[in-house]
């Protein structure tokens, strides 16, 4: 472990990657909030499919020398549009995602194989890297995250209603089609940002696991989003702060912290269930 961690120049390294630290904090909050709707709408598999096409877009941008974040956003939006238009029903959506995943990975791997640059740049698109975001990209990332949060806040109530009870929402005049399209757009943008930090293979750790953990310990429409955002923030910040002092990519730390939080929440839920069962018996 001595060769893995080295905190001797931690302060200087932290200053150098401060842009990525800010990006991780923003991503943790945004991913945690939008992850609540991902769980409610049963779209965890769709997140993975979008991330693969986002990876292909980022790899294409890397190959031609364009901005990687912009390429990632284009790939994510294309995937989100395809899933949103063709996968209206859950069964159709899963099959569409199953088709998109190899379609995204195949060209993405081809583009990386053709890229003549540093190997670290190739590997970082899959597993994340703490130097992925410079201050030039940070502005675009922050603007994207703020836009997602603002739009999500505007449509929060009808989106929550449509996610939890789509039939009643339709009867009340909620325009489910428009909400689904807007949500897929927001999800695509969030995935594109996440790919830059945690990599295409492990996006679920920030867009699904925090929300899944929050749902285990609460059913409140207020508490669940707050817990999910907090869990996402702790996972993202904790992961990158550990990665700064190590030789490993950031993604293993983020995923480990996120999974540990989920396990703790699951244990809490299990303890509550046993207590309730004992009270009912007594």
HELIX and SHEET records of a PDB file:
HELIX    1   1 UNK A   10  UNK A   16  1                                   7    
HELIX    2   2 UNK A   18  UNK A   40  1                                  23    
HELIX    3   3 UNK A   44  UNK A   64  1                                  21    
HELIX    4   4 UNK A   68  UNK A   86  1                                  19    
HELIX    5   5 UNK A   90  UNK A  114  1                                  25    
HELIX    6   6 UNK A  119  UNK A  127  1                                   9    
HELIX    7   7 UNK A  135  UNK A  154  1                                  20    
HELIX    8   8 UNK A  156  UNK A  164  1                                   9    
HELIX    9   9 UNK A  166  UNK A  171  1                                   6    
HELIX   10  10 UNK A  176  UNK A  198  1                                  23    
HELIX   11  11 UNK A  200  UNK A  202  5                                   3    
HELIX   12  12 UNK A  204  UNK A  207  1                                   4    
HELIX   13  13 UNK A  209  UNK A  217  1                                   9    
HELIX   14  14 UNK A  223  UNK A  244  1                                  22    
HELIX   15  15 UNK A  250  UNK A  281  1                                  32    
END                                                                             
